[in-house]
């Protein structure tokens, strides 16, 4: 596992699914970034999507928040039709 420091001085690591997480809380970095962008915690069921499908690209501009797993899955299905990639 590669550990890296972020701007908050928290260590991060890449989990088995390829997402960056904070070591102190195990929270996914993209979830934290999306919550900071929204100014609130995500509600149950909300899903964060990486627009460019790069799980490590956690820039605010690369993240969308969907209201449910269903709408998130639909976005992936549309991407697959358009690009051939899930």
N, C-alpha and C positions, 0 to 999 in steps of 0.2 A: 504494500500500500504506500502510495506517495503522499506525504504530509506536506501541506503548504500553509503559509500564513496568509490571511486576508487582511483587509484594511482595519478590521475590528480587533486584530491581534488574536483572533481565535484560530486554532488549527483546524484544517479541513482535511478530508480524505475522500477517496472515490469508493463508493459502495459497490457491491457485487453486480448491481444493475447499471452501473456507469454514471450515477448521479453524485455530485459533490455534496458532502454533508459536513456539518460542524461536529467536531469531536466531543465538545462539552455537552451538547444537547442531542446529537444525532439528527437534528433537523436538517432537511434538505435546503441547500443554499437557495435554490430557485424559489422555494416556498417563502423563505424569509424576504428575498428581494421583491417578490410579488406583493407581499403584505406591506412592505415599506412603500411601494409604488401606490397601493390602494389607500394606505393610511389606516388599515384595519387588519385584523386577523381574517384568514379565509373562513368562510362558513362551511359547515359539514356538507360534503358533496362537491364543492368547488374544486376544479382541477386546473393545474398550471401547465401550459403548453409552450414548448420551445418552437418558435416560428420556423427556425432554420433546421430543426430536428437535431441540433447539436446539444446533447444533454449537459455539456460543460460550459456552454455559452449562456451565462446567467445575467447578461445585460438586461436592464429594464426594458429596453426597446425590443428585445427578442422574446419577451414573455407575454402570453395572453392568458387571461383567466376565464375559464369556461364555468358555467353555472352547474354543470353536472358531468358525470362520466360519459353519458350518452352524447352530449354535444361535443365533448372532446373526441370521442371515438369517431363521430361523423366527420370532424375536421381531418382526422387521419385517413378516413376512407376517401374523402375528396382529394387529399394529397396523393394517395395511391393511384387514383384514376388519372390525375394530372401528371404525376412524375414517375409513377411506377414504384415508388418507395413508400413504405409505411411511415 
